[in-house]
């Protein structure tokens, strides 16, 4: 497992395998996060250039990039990415929105036109499965 803090500035450390993993998993991110990750890691654009194009402060963009990389390298992201196709369509959509794309429960509820209760129920079920797997050490 890769430590997200140590892997944050992937380009500077030239950790090819980690960069490849982040870019590979970018397909599972929301469109805006995917564009950010690909521009920075695959295309080698500077954060300042991306921020200027996006119209946001450089510090905010770097913070956002750091959060996205931490999420992509997390065991929970890996768990959902590898198991999502075995779940019911609703559970899969909720897990992808919350864990892979990084939306809040409320945002997921709105985006998927589901009740907050239903989203929370599926989210909690996925979390319980993840914790069970982590406890069993598989």
N, C-alpha and C positions, 0 to 999 in steps of 0.2 A: 504494500500500500504506500502511496505517495503522500508525504506531508504537504498539505496545501500551502502552509506558510513558507516552507522552504522552496516550493515550486512557483511562488507568485511571479517573480520576474523571470519567466522562462527564457525569454530571448537573451537576456544578459548572461544567464548561466549556461546557455547553449545545451540544455538538456533535451536532446533530440527526441528521445522516446516519450518524454512527458509532453513536449510540444505536439508530437504526432497524436498522442492520446487525446489531448484537448481539442485539436482540430478535427479528429475523427468523431468525437462526441458532439461537436458543434451542430451536427445535423439534427440533434434532438432538442436543441434550444429554441426559444422563441425567435422569430425573425430578426428582431433588433439585437438581441444578444448574439445570435449567430453571425450577423454582419460585423459586429464589434470584434468578436473573437477571430474571425477569418481575416479581417483587415489587419489586425495587430499581429497575429501569430503566423498566418499563412502568407499574407502579402507583405509583411514587414513594415507596415506604415507606422509612423510615430504617433504616440498618444496625442501630442499637441495638434498634429494634422487632422486626426480623426475628430478631436474635440472641436476644432474650428469648423469642419464640415458639418458636424452635428449641431453646432450652435450651443454647446454646453461648456462649462469650465473644465479645464484640463484635470484639476484635482478630482472633480466629481466623476469624470470619465474613468480615471485611474481607479478610483474606489469601486465603481461599478464593475470594471474589468476584473478587479481582484475578487469581488464577491462571486462573479460568474465562474472564474477559474476554481475558486474554493468549492463551489457547488458541483462543478463538473468532475472534480477529482475526489469528491466525497464517496464513502462506501454506500451511502443511501442512494445517490445518483446511479451508481453502478448496479445496485440491487434492482431498482425500478427499471433501468434500461434492459437488464437481462431477463426480468420476469414478466414484463408488461404484457407480452403476447399471450400469456397463459391465463390472464384475468378476464373477467366479464368486460364487455365494452364500456360500461359506465365507470367501473373501477379503473380501467386502463386510462380513460380520458381524464379522470380526476387525478390519478397519480402522475400522469404526464404533465398536466397543467401545473400542479403544485410542486412536484419534485424536479422534473426535468426542465420545465420552462420557468419555474420560480415565481409563479403567481401566488398571491395570498388566497386563503379560503374564500373570502368575499369576492375577489376578482374571479376566481374559478367558478363560483356560483353564478355570477353574472354572465361570464363568457359561455358557460355550458348550459345556461338556462335550467339550473337545478337548484333545489332549495339548499340553503346553507346547512341545514341538518343533514341532508343526503351527502353533500360534499364532505362534511366533517366525519360522517360515519365511514365513508370509503377511505378517507385520508387516515383515520385512526386504525382501520383494518390493515392498510398497507404498512403503517408504522409498527403495528404489532407483529406482522410477519417479518419485517426487517429486524426488529429486536430479538425475535425468536431465533432467527438465523445467526445473528451476532452472538447470542448467548450460547448457541450450540457449537459455535466455532467452525461452521462449514466453510 
